[in-house]
Amino acid sequence: MTVRLTGEPALIGAWVVALCASLAVLFIGEVLGQMPCLLCWYQRVFMFPLAIILGLGLWWGDTRIGRYGVLLSIGGGAIALWHVGLYVGIIPEPIQPCTATGPSCTDDNQLIVGVPIPLLSLLAFALTATLSALSLKDPGHEP
């Protein structure tokens, strides 16, 4: 028995990832009081609408809403990829900390389950893009 993740189940998965990522960054910013850096703000600009648009698509039964999920995820993923490049030192520019006095998303002590926050963001965008793309496949026409 094989399980195919297409159509509405894939869209639900993309929405859950976007919702969890949005709630996580809200928790870090609003509850923990950590002001996001400029790159984190730009990534939020793409992630927050993903949670809303994909949720509304599920609510309205719009099976084509994944198109917007793919585009928003690619935009946010590009910024997250740049952030990861700065974090690991591939891009030869100094990384700007989130705040001058407080913790930063790029500090070594800001790892979540051993993974840096910029890399988690990149993984979330990659997952939402993949699941959004899979949601566009019609499960009724697969071999």
N, C-alpha and C positions, 0 to 999 in steps of 0.2 A: 504494500500500500504506500503510495507516494502522496505527499501533501503538497499541493501547489498553492503558492501564496500569490494570488492574483485577484483582481477585482476589489470588492469591498473589504475582504480581510486584509489585503495589503494596505488599503487606504486607512483602515482602522489602526494598523500598525504604525503607519507614518504619522497619524494624528497623535497617537500615544507618545511616540518619541518626541514630537514637537512640543506637546503639552508638558511632558516631564522635563525637557530641557528648559522651557520657559519658566516653569515653576522653580526649577533649581537655581536659575540665575536671579530670579526675584528673591528667593530665600537668601542667596549670598549677598545681594545688594541691600534688601530692605530689612532683613532680620539680623544678618551678621554685620551690616553697616559698612560693607566694603564698596567703595565707589569704583565703578568700572573704568578701565582705561578706554582710550578712543577706539581701539580695535574691538574691544568687547562691546562697546556701544553700537558700532557698525554691524556686528554679528547679531545683536539683539534686534536691530532694525529688520533683519531678514527672518529671525526665528519667531518673534511674536506674531507677525501676520500668518506664518505657517500654521500655528496652533489654531488661530481663528478661522482662516480660510478652509483648512482641511476639516475642521469640526463642522462648519456650516455646510460644506459639501456633503458630509455624511448625513447631516440633519435633513437636507433637502433631497437626498438621494441622487446627487449629481455625480455620475460616474466619471465625468471628464475633468473634474476639479484637480486631478493629479497633475495636469499640465502646469498649473500654477505652482504646485508643490515642487515640481522638478526645477522650474526656473528660479524660484526663491531659494531653493536649497543649493543650486549651483552658485548663485550670487553670494550667499552666506558662506558656502564652502570655500570659495575663492579667498575671501577675507580670512577665514580660519586657517587656510593653508599658508597664507602670508604670515599670520601670527605664529604658526608652528615653525615656519622657516626662521623667523626672528628668534624664537625660543631656543631652538637647537643650534643656532649660529650659522645656518646655511646662508642666510641673507646677511651680508656684512654691514649691518646697521645696528646701533645700540637699541635695545628694546626699552620702551618707556614703561616704567612701573605704573600700576593703577593709581597709587597715591604716593606722595613723597614721604609720609609718615607711617602709614598703615600697611597692611598686607597687600600683596599684589598677586594677580592671577598667574604670574610667572615666578613667584617665589618657590623655593624648594619645599617649603612647609605647606604649600597650598595644593598638594596632590590629593586627588579623590580616588580612593582604592588604588593608589600608586600611579595614577595617570594624571599628567598635568592638565589643567583646565583648557588651554588652547587645543590640545589633542582631543579631549572629550567633545569639544565643540565641533571639530572637524569630523569626528566619528558620527555625531548626531546629524550633521548636514548630509554626510554620505549615506547614512541609513534612510533619512527621510527622502532623499533623491531617489534612491534605489526602490524603496517601497512605493513612492508616488509613481514612478515609471511602471512598476509592476501592476499598479492599480489600473493602469490604462489598458492592460491586456484583457481581452474579453475571455473569461474562463469557458464560455460556451463554444468557442471556436478553436480550442486547442486540440491537438491530436491525442 
